[in-house]
């Protein structure tokens, strides 16, 4: 029998992530596209382990806000990897262009900043 590595096992107090199923496909909205509707609605929550578990095993965590959540251990010491996808070329300069238009408008009215 092989020992689990620290990367696949959580100990009490470790920063971890658990995965929870919120809704089965049958319980999801009927207005979803088929490729979405046939999958369960899942959530991933980060917090501190309140016990020990191996990857995939059930574990209760305490979140930063003090909430307790139970789910399957999905990561030990997870990071934050947030992306909203690739920028849309049509939107990348809207902020800059709008600020220039506001500055030009203010200048034409004799208003300062």
Buried (B, 14 or more C-beta within 10 A) or exposed (E): EEEEEEEBBBEEEBBBBBBBEEEEEEEBEEEEEEEEEEEEBEEEBBBBBBEBBEBEEEBBBBEEEEEEBEBBBBBBEEEEEEEEEEEEEEEEEEEEEEEEEEEEEEEEEEEEE
